[in-house]
């Protein structure tokens, strides 16, 4: 009996994160990004991107376009989000844009990169940056 209970608890502990991940993926949203951008040191082309949570903790996301091009975005900073106004925010320096923040739909938490992480994704940095937000819409 004790062995069976241990097996059940171990199975629940192993399956728990996967179940949480599946339920988080049900809330897919898309964004039409009209310019090329860098995310996780990878250049992404302009287009429509589907946003999905990639982990149970919620701080890692997958962005995937219609061509199957995908990138992981892991944010180190959590801040107050806008559940009714989901969006992606890009830091643009000249013609180079970097995904800097994700405010997912229905979340009171937004996830962003530090200034140092944003700069690490750029080839050139200037002292002035513009911030561009792209609305996330339900799929």
C-alpha positions in Angstrom: 0.0 0.0 0.0 2.8 2.4 0.9 4.6 1.6 -2.3 1.5 2.3 -4.4 0.9 5.6 -2.6 4.5 6.6 -3.3 4.1 5.7 -7.0 1.0 7.8 -7.3 2.6 10.8 -5.6 5.7 10.5 -7.8 3.5 10.3 -11.0 1.5 13.4 -9.9 4.8 15.3 -9.2 6.2 14.4 -12.6 3.0 15.1 -14.5 2.0 18.3 -12.7 4.3 20.7 -14.6 3.2 19.2 -18.0 -0.5 19.6 -17.2 0.2 23.2 -16.1 2.1 23.8 -19.3 -0.7 22.4 -21.5 -3.3 24.5 -19.8 -1.2 27.6 -20.2 -0.8 26.9 -24.0 -4.6 27.0 -24.4 -4.5 30.8 -24.2 -2.8 31.5 -27.5 -2.5 35.0 -28.8 -1.1 36.4 -32.0 0.7 39.7 -33.0 1.3 41.2 -36.4 4.9 42.5 -36.2 5.6 44.7 -39.3 9.4 44.8 -38.9 12.3 42.4 -38.3 13.4 42.1 -34.7 15.8 40.3 -32.5 14.8 37.9 -29.7 17.2 35.7 -27.7 20.0 36.8 -30.1 18.0 35.4 -33.1 16.8 37.7 -36.0 13.1 37.2 -36.6 11.4 38.3 -39.8 8.3 40.5 -40.0 5.0 38.7 -39.8 2.3 37.2 -37.7 3.5 35.5 -34.5 1.7 33.2 -32.1 2.7 33.6 -28.5 2.6 30.6 -26.1 3.8 30.1 -22.6 6.7 27.6 -22.7 6.9 26.7 -19.0 4.7 26.4 -16.0 6.4 29.3 -14.2 5.2 31.7 -16.9 8.4 33.6 -17.5 9.4 31.7 -20.7 7.4 32.2 -24.0 7.6 30.8 -27.5 7.0 33.0 -30.5 6.3 31.2 -33.7 5.5 32.6 -37.1 3.6 30.9 -40.0 6.8 29.6 -41.6 7.6 27.7 -38.4 10.4 30.0 -37.4 10.4 30.1 -33.5 12.3 31.6 -30.7 12.2 31.3 -26.9 11.9 34.5 -24.8 12.9 34.2 -21.2 12.4 37.3 -19.1 14.2 38.1 -15.9 12.1 41.0 -14.7 8.5 40.7 -13.6 6.4 43.9 -13.3 2.8 44.9 -13.1 1.0 43.8 -16.3 -2.1 45.0 -18.1 -4.5 42.0 -18.3 -7.0 43.8 -20.5 -4.2 45.2 -22.9 -1.9 42.4 -23.9 1.1 43.4 -26.0 4.7 42.9 -27.1 7.1 45.8 -26.6 10.2 46.3 -28.7 13.2 48.5 -27.9 14.3 50.1 -31.2 17.6 51.7 -31.8 17.8 53.1 -35.3 16.5 50.3 -37.6 17.3 47.5 -35.1 14.5 46.3 -32.8 14.7 43.9 -29.9 11.8 42.2 -28.1 12.0 43.7 -24.7 8.7 42.9 -22.9 5.7 40.6 -23.1 2.4 41.5 -21.4 0.3 38.4 -21.9 -3.5 38.4 -22.1 -5.3 38.0 -18.7 -2.1 38.3 -16.7 -1.4 40.8 -14.0 2.3 40.2 -14.6 4.4 41.5 -17.5 7.7 40.0 -18.3 10.7 42.1 -19.5 14.4 42.0 -20.2 16.9 44.1 -18.3 18.5 47.0 -20.2 21.7 45.0 -20.3 19.9 42.0 -21.9 18.3 44.2 -24.5 21.7 45.7 -25.4 23.3 42.3 -25.6 20.9 41.5 -28.5 22.0 44.5 -30.5 24.8 45.1 -32.9 25.0 48.8 -32.2 23.6 50.8 -29.3 22.7 54.4 -29.3 21.7 56.4 -26.3 18.2 57.0 -27.5 15.7 54.2 -28.0 12.1 54.2 -29.0 9.7 51.8 -27.5 7.1 50.2 -29.8 4.1 48.2 -28.6 2.3 45.7 -30.8 -1.1 44.5 -29.6 -1.7 40.8 -28.9 -5.0 39.5 -30.1 -6.8 36.2 -29.4 -6.1 33.5 -32.0 
